[in-house]
Every structure is written in C-alpha cells, then in structure tokens.
Amino acid sequence: MPTPVLLSRGLDPVLGIFTGCFAYYLHETNPRTAPPPDKQLAALVQWKWAKWKRERDEKLNALEREAEASSRVVG
C-alpha cells in the first residue's frame, strides 16, 4: 500500500514547516493569545543569546588569565 501524499514527497515537509511557523506567528500576534512581551520568542532568544555571549566571554577571559599566568611562570 503506497504512503499517502498530499502534494509531493518533497513539498509536503515544506508545507508542514510553513504551516507550523505561520500558526506560531498567529499565536504570538493574536491579542487574545499573545504572551506578554517579555515571554515572546524574540525576547527569549535575545536573552539566551546575551547569556551565551556573557558565559563565552567569561570563559575566554579565564583562559587568557591562565595563559598569562603560565607564560609568566615559564618566562
């Protein structure tokens, strides 16, 4: 028995992704269902990006301090 196909094997996944993204957009912009501004996806992504950058900078600064300390001991 062949698998059911709506449009084609290649276009069905694209249609599914588009439909899901569009539904999420409508959910975030509808006044009745919209989350508060600090809980929307864009704000959450910005927060996560800033947190990741801060942690990365802290890790790089720690590695630089460690490299400087080890170069003073050797040199």
C-alpha beads as a LAMMPS data file, in Angstrom:
LAMMPS data file: protein, C-alpha beads

75 atoms
74 bonds

1 atom types
1 bond types

-500.0 500.0 xlo xhi
-500.0 500.0 ylo yhi
-500.0 500.0 zlo zhi

Masses

1 110.0

Atoms # bond

1 1 1 0.000 0.000 0.000
2 1 1 1.603 3.350 -1.005
3 1 1 2.084 6.093 1.540
4 1 1 -0.481 8.889 1.337
5 1 1 0.954 12.062 -0.155
6 1 1 -0.774 15.436 -0.156
7 1 1 1.198 17.306 -2.831
8 1 1 4.503 15.517 -3.328
9 1 1 7.157 13.822 -1.219
10 1 1 9.377 16.902 -1.336
11 1 1 6.711 19.575 -0.922
12 1 1 4.797 18.030 1.982
13 1 1 7.543 18.707 4.601
14 1 1 7.908 22.306 3.365
15 1 1 4.146 22.796 3.639
16 1 1 4.203 21.353 7.168
17 1 1 7.031 23.629 8.321
18 1 1 5.371 26.688 6.762
19 1 1 2.038 25.847 8.388
20 1 1 3.662 25.389 11.800
21 1 1 5.609 28.658 11.589
22 1 1 2.538 30.537 10.397
23 1 1 0.427 29.089 13.224
24 1 1 3.063 30.122 15.774
25 1 1 3.186 33.636 14.293
26 1 1 -0.597 33.922 14.541
27 1 1 -0.480 32.647 18.136
28 1 1 2.102 35.297 19.118
29 1 1 0.355 38.194 17.373
30 1 1 -3.289 37.478 18.225
31 1 1 -4.342 39.869 21.016
32 1 1 -6.248 37.126 22.880
33 1 1 -3.483 34.526 22.876
34 1 1 -0.356 36.699 22.711
35 1 1 2.105 36.115 25.564
36 1 1 3.414 39.143 27.464
37 1 1 6.230 40.998 25.667
38 1 1 8.944 39.522 27.904
39 1 1 7.773 35.962 27.132
40 1 1 7.659 36.239 23.342
41 1 1 10.094 34.229 21.271
42 1 1 12.178 37.216 20.136
43 1 1 12.739 38.384 23.725
44 1 1 13.611 34.885 24.902
45 1 1 16.099 34.400 22.049
46 1 1 17.737 37.765 22.807
47 1 1 18.037 36.828 26.493
48 1 1 19.523 33.423 25.676
49 1 1 21.970 34.955 23.159
50 1 1 23.142 37.557 25.697
51 1 1 23.582 34.850 28.341
52 1 1 25.598 32.692 25.937
53 1 1 27.836 35.636 24.954
54 1 1 28.428 36.548 28.608
55 1 1 29.380 32.977 29.518
56 1 1 31.643 32.716 26.461
57 1 1 33.389 35.996 27.340
58 1 1 33.907 34.844 30.924
59 1 1 35.401 31.562 29.712
60 1 1 37.711 33.321 27.239
61 1 1 38.829 35.830 29.883
62 1 1 39.611 32.977 32.284
63 1 1 41.643 31.205 29.597
64 1 1 43.556 34.408 28.810
65 1 1 44.344 34.954 32.503
66 1 1 45.516 31.352 32.781
67 1 1 47.708 31.712 29.683
68 1 1 49.252 34.939 31.014
69 1 1 49.948 33.321 34.387
70 1 1 51.568 30.290 32.802
71 1 1 53.701 32.452 30.480
72 1 1 54.997 34.441 33.468
73 1 1 55.996 31.243 35.257
74 1 1 57.794 29.833 32.201
75 1 1 59.360 33.125 31.046

Bonds

1 1 1 2
2 1 2 3
3 1 3 4
4 1 4 5
5 1 5 6
6 1 6 7
7 1 7 8
8 1 8 9
9 1 9 10
10 1 10 11
11 1 11 12
12 1 12 13
13 1 13 14
14 1 14 15
15 1 15 16
16 1 16 17
17 1 17 18
18 1 18 19
19 1 19 20
20 1 20 21
21 1 21 22
22 1 22 23
23 1 23 24
24 1 24 25
25 1 25 26
26 1 26 27
27 1 27 28
28 1 28 29
29 1 29 30
30 1 30 31
31 1 31 32
32 1 32 33
33 1 33 34
34 1 34 35
35 1 35 36
36 1 36 37
37 1 37 38
38 1 38 39
39 1 39 40
40 1 40 41
41 1 41 42
42 1 42 43
43 1 43 44
44 1 44 45
45 1 45 46
46 1 46 47
47 1 47 48
48 1 48 49
49 1 49 50
50 1 50 51
51 1 51 52
52 1 52 53
53 1 53 54
54 1 54 55
55 1 55 56
56 1 56 57
57 1 57 58
58 1 58 59
59 1 59 60
60 1 60 61
61 1 61 62
62 1 62 63
63 1 63 64
64 1 64 65
65 1 65 66
66 1 66 67
67 1 67 68
68 1 68 69
69 1 69 70
70 1 70 71
71 1 71 72
72 1 72 73
73 1 73 74
74 1 74 75
